[in-house]
C-alpha cells in the first residue's frame, strides 16, 4: 500500500515540478524580451511549452508503466 502511495506521490511531484519549471522558464523569457534585457535562454518559450506538456502527461505514463502486469 505504501509503495503505491509513494509511486503516485513521486510521479505527481515530478510532473508538478516540470509544469512549474516550464511555466517559470516561459515567463522569464517573455519578461527578458519585453524589457530588452539579456536573454535567459534562446528558444525558452518552446522549451517551457515542452516541459509543461511532459509534466502534464508524465505522472500517468509513469504510473501506467509501474502498474503494467499487476492485477488490482
TORROVEX-287914 format. One record per atom (N, C-alpha, C): x, y, z. Coordinates in pm, 1 decimal, padded with zeros to 6 digits. Layout:
+----------+----------+----------+
|       xx |       yy |       zz |
+----------+----------+----------+
|        X |        Y |        Z |
...
+----------+----------+----------+
! end
This chain:
+----------+----------+----------+
|       xx |       yy |       zz |
+----------+----------+----------+
|  00082.1 | -00119.8 |  00000.0 |
|  00000.0 |  00000.0 |  00000.0 |
|  00086.4 |  00126.0 |  00000.0 |
|  00187.9 |  00129.4 |  00088.2 |
|  00274.7 |  00247.3 |  00093.3 |
|  00354.2 |  00263.5 | -00034.7 |
|  00391.6 |  00152.5 | -00095.7 |
|  00465.9 |  00158.1 | -00221.7 |
|  00381.4 |  00224.5 | -00330.9 |
|  00252.9 |  00192.0 | -00332.9 |
|  00162.9 |  00250.0 | -00432.4 |
|  00145.8 |  00400.3 | -00408.7 |
|  00129.9 |  00439.6 | -00283.2 |
|  00117.1 |  00581.6 | -00248.7 |
|  00244.7 |  00656.1 | -00285.1 |
|  00359.5 |  00595.2 | -00253.6 |
|  00487.5 |  00659.0 | -00283.3 |
|  00506.6 |  00675.2 | -00434.3 |
|  00468.4 |  00573.9 | -00511.8 |
|  00480.4 |  00582.3 | -00657.3 |
|  00393.9 |  00694.7 | -00713.2 |
|  00271.1 |  00703.0 | -00668.3 |
|  00181.1 |  00808.4 | -00716.2 |
|  00230.8 |  00946.2 | -00674.0 |
|  00275.6 |  00958.6 | -00550.0 |
|  00320.1 |  01087.5 | -00498.2 |
|  00443.3 |  01136.8 | -00572.8 |
|  00542.5 |  01050.8 | -00589.8 |
|  00665.2 |  01091.7 | -00658.3 |
|  00635.9 |  01129.0 | -00803.0 |
|  00553.1 |  01050.9 | -00870.1 |
|  00519.5 |  01079.9 | -01009.7 |
|  00452.6 |  01216.4 | -01023.2 |
|  00360.6 |  01246.7 | -00933.8 |
|  00290.6 |  01374.3 | -00942.3 |
|  00378.4 |  01491.9 | -00899.5 |
|  00469.4 |  01471.2 | -00807.6 |
|  00561.6 |  01578.5 | -00768.5 |
|  00656.5 |  01611.5 | -00883.9 |
|  00707.0 |  01508.7 | -00951.3 |
|  00794.6 |  01531.7 | -01066.8 |
|  00716.8 |  01603.2 | -01177.4 |
|  00594.3 |  01560.5 | -01203.6 |
|  00511.2 |  01626.7 | -01304.1 |
|  00483.6 |  01772.1 | -01268.8 |
|  00453.9 |  01797.5 | -01142.7 |
|  00429.3 |  01935.2 | -01098.9 |
|  00554.7 |  02020.1 | -01112.5 |
|  00670.0 |  01963.7 | -01079.6 |
|  00796.3 |  02037.0 | -01093.0 |
|  00823.5 |  02072.0 | -01239.6 |
|  00794.4 |  01980.0 | -01330.4 |
|  00813.2 |  02008.9 | -01472.3 |
|  00717.0 |  02117.1 | -01521.3 |
|  00593.3 |  02111.0 | -01477.8 |
|  00495.4 |  02213.2 | -01518.7 |
|  00536.7 |  02350.5 | -01465.1 |
|  00571.4 |  02357.1 | -01338.0 |
|  00611.2 |  02485.3 | -01279.5 |
|  00741.4 |  02536.9 | -01339.9 |
|  00836.4 |  02447.0 | -01364.6 |
|  00962.4 |  02487.7 | -01427.1 |
|  00940.5 |  02540.1 | -01567.9 |
|  00857.7 |  02473.9 | -01645.6 |
|  00826.5 |  02521.2 | -01780.4 |
|  00753.3 |  02653.4 | -01779.4 |
|  00662.3 |  02668.5 | -01686.9 |
|  00589.9 |  02795.0 | -01674.2 |
|  00685.6 |  02908.1 | -01637.3 |
|  00772.0 |  02883.7 | -01541.1 |
|  00868.4 |  02985.3 | -01497.9 |
|  00964.2 |  03021.4 | -01610.9 |
|  01011.5 |  02921.1 | -01684.1 |
|  01102.5 |  02945.1 | -01794.8 |
|  01035.8 |  03030.5 | -01902.0 |
|  00910.8 |  03003.0 | -01932.5 |
|  00838.3 |  03081.7 | -02032.3 |
|  00817.4 |  03225.1 | -01985.1 |
|  00783.8 |  03243.3 | -01860.0 |
|  00761.7 |  03377.4 | -01805.5 |
|  00892.4 |  03456.3 | -01805.3 |
|  01002.1 |  03393.1 | -01765.9 |
|  01131.1 |  03461.9 | -01763.2 |
|  01172.4 |  03505.8 | -01902.9 |
|  01149.1 |  03422.5 | -02003.4 |
|  01186.5 |  03458.2 | -02139.3 |
|  01100.8 |  03573.0 | -02191.6 |
|  00973.0 |  03573.2 | -02159.8 |
|  00884.7 |  03680.3 | -02205.0 |
|  00923.5 |  03812.3 | -02143.2 |
|  00956.2 |  03813.0 | -02015.1 |
|  00996.0 |  03937.7 | -01950.0 |
|  01131.5 |  03984.6 | -02001.0 |
|  01221.5 |  03893.4 | -02034.8 |
|  01351.1 |  03932.6 | -02088.9 |
|  01334.2 |  03995.3 | -02227.3 |
|  01241.4 |  03943.7 | -02308.2 |
|  01216.0 |  04001.4 | -02440.6 |
|  01152.5 |  04138.8 | -02429.8 |
|  01063.1 |  04153.3 | -02336.8 |
|  00988.2 |  04278.0 | -02326.2 |
|  01076.5 |  04394.6 | -02281.4 |
|  01166.1 |  04371.6 | -02188.2 |
|  01246.1 |  04480.2 | -02132.1 |
|  01384.6 |  04489.6 | -02194.6 |
|  01407.2 |  04420.8 | -02304.5 |
|  01533.8 |  04425.8 | -02377.3 |
|  01652.8 |  04388.5 | -02289.8 |
|  01630.8 |  04301.2 | -02195.0 |
|  01738.5 |  04253.2 | -02108.3 |
|  01811.2 |  04139.0 | -02178.3 |
|  01911.7 |  04088.0 | -02113.3 |
|  01984.7 |  03974.0 | -02167.8 |
|  01890.5 |  03854.6 | -02173.8 |
|  01890.6 |  03784.5 | -02285.0 |
|  01800.6 |  03669.5 | -02299.2 |
|  01840.4 |  03560.1 | -02202.8 |
|  01741.5 |  03503.0 | -02137.9 |
|  01765.9 |  03396.9 | -02039.4 |
|  01807.7 |  03268.9 | -02109.2 |
|  01737.7 |  03233.5 | -02212.6 |
|  01769.0 |  03112.3 | -02286.7 |
|  01704.3 |  03123.6 | -02423.8 |
|  01781.3 |  03100.1 | -02525.4 |
|  01729.6 |  03108.5 | -02660.9 |
|  01623.5 |  03000.4 | -02682.2 |
|  01508.5 |  03039.5 | -02729.8 |
|  01400.4 |  02944.3 | -02753.4 |
|  01335.6 |  02893.9 | -02626.0 |
|  01342.1 |  02971.1 | -02520.3 |
|  01293.0 |  02925.3 | -02390.7 |
|  01142.0 |  02903.8 | -02390.3 |
|  01068.5 |  02981.0 | -02471.8 |
|  00923.8 |  02959.8 | -02473.6 |
|  00889.2 |  02820.6 | -02525.6 |
|  00960.9 |  02774.9 | -02625.8 |
|  00935.9 |  02641.2 | -02678.9 |
|  00978.3 |  02535.1 | -02578.2 |
|  01092.6 |  02553.6 | -02514.9 |
|  01139.4 |  02459.1 | -02413.2 |
|  01041.1 |  02455.4 | -02296.6 |
|  00991.6 |  02572.0 | -02255.2 |
|  00893.7 |  02578.9 | -02147.3 |
|  00764.7 |  02507.2 | -02182.8 |
|  00719.3 |  02523.6 | -02306.8 |
|  00597.5 |  02455.2 | -02350.6 |
|  00616.6 |  02304.0 | -02350.0 |
|  00731.5 |  02258.7 | -02395.8 |
|  00760.0 |  02115.3 | -02395.8 |
|  00764.7 |  02062.0 | -02252.9 |
|  00826.8 |  02137.3 | -02161.8 |
|  00831.4 |  02095.2 | -02021.6 |
|  00691.7 |  02086.4 | -01962.2 |
|  00606.1 |  02181.5 | -01995.5 |
|  00468.6 |  02180.3 | -01944.0 |
|  00393.1 |  02058.2 | -01996.1 |
|  00407.0 |  02029.0 | -02124.2 |
|  00337.5 |  01913.3 | -02181.0 |
|  00388.9 |  01782.2 | -02122.5 |
|  00520.2 |  01769.5 | -02107.5 |
|  00575.7 |  01648.2 | -02047.0 |
|  00528.8 |  01635.7 | -01902.8 |
|  00530.5 |  01746.5 | -01828.6 |
|  00487.1 |  01743.8 | -01689.1 |
|  00340.4 |  01708.9 | -01673.5 |
|  00259.8 |  01744.9 | -01772.0 |
|  00116.7 |  01715.2 | -01764.2 |
|  00088.4 |  01566.1 | -01784.6 |
|  00163.7 |  01501.2 | -01872.6 |
|  00137.2 |  01361.2 | -01904.4 |
|  00230.2 |  01264.0 | -01833.7 |
|  00339.3 |  01311.8 | -01777.9 |
|  00439.0 |  01225.9 | -01714.8 |
|  00384.0 |  01138.7 | -01602.3 |
|  00306.9 |  01193.0 | -01507.1 |
|  00260.7 |  01108.3 | -01395.8 |
|  00179.2 |  00986.8 | -01440.4 |
|  00087.5 |  01006.8 | -01532.4 |
|  00003.1 |  00895.5 | -01575.0 |
|  00082.2 |  00791.9 | -01653.1 |
|  00178.3 |  00836.8 | -01733.6 |
|  00261.7 |  00742.2 | -01807.9 |
|  00348.0 |  00662.2 | -01711.2 |
|  00408.2 |  00730.2 | -01612.5 |
|  00493.8 |  00663.5 | -01513.9 |
|  00413.1 |  00557.9 | -01436.6 |
|  00294.0 |  00596.9 | -01391.7 |
|  00210.0 |  00506.2 | -01313.9 |
|  00166.3 |  00386.8 | -01399.3 |
|  00132.6 |  00411.9 | -01525.4 |
|  00091.9 |  00301.9 | -01613.5 |
|  00206.7 |  00203.9 | -01635.6 |
|  00328.6 |  00255.0 | -01650.7 |
|  00443.9 |  00167.3 | -01668.3 |
|  00471.2 |  00088.4 | -01541.6 |
|  00461.9 |  00153.9 | -01425.9 |
|  00485.5 |  00085.5 | -01298.4 |
|  00380.1 | -00022.5 | -01273.0 |
|  00255.2 |  00002.1 | -01311.1 |
|  00146.7 | -00090.9 | -01284.0 |
|  00126.5 | -00195.3 | -01393.4 |
|  00206.8 | -00189.5 | -01498.2 |
|  00193.0 | -00284.2 | -01607.4 |
|  00216.5 | -00426.6 | -01557.5 |
|  00126.2 | -00512.4 | -01585.9 |
|  00139.8 | -00652.8 | -01546.1 |
|  00090.5 | -00683.6 | -01405.9 |
|  00050.8 | -00582.2 | -01329.5 |
| -00001.6 | -00606.3 | -01194.5 |
| -00152.6 | -00611.4 | -01198.1 |
| -00208.9 | -00699.9 | -01117.6 |
| -00354.4 | -00707.2 | -01107.1 |
| -00397.8 | -00630.7 | -00982.7 |
| -00508.8 | -00561.3 | -00991.8 |
| -00557.7 | -00480.9 | -00878.7 |
| -00609.7 | -00568.1 | -00767.3 |
+----------+----------+----------+
! end
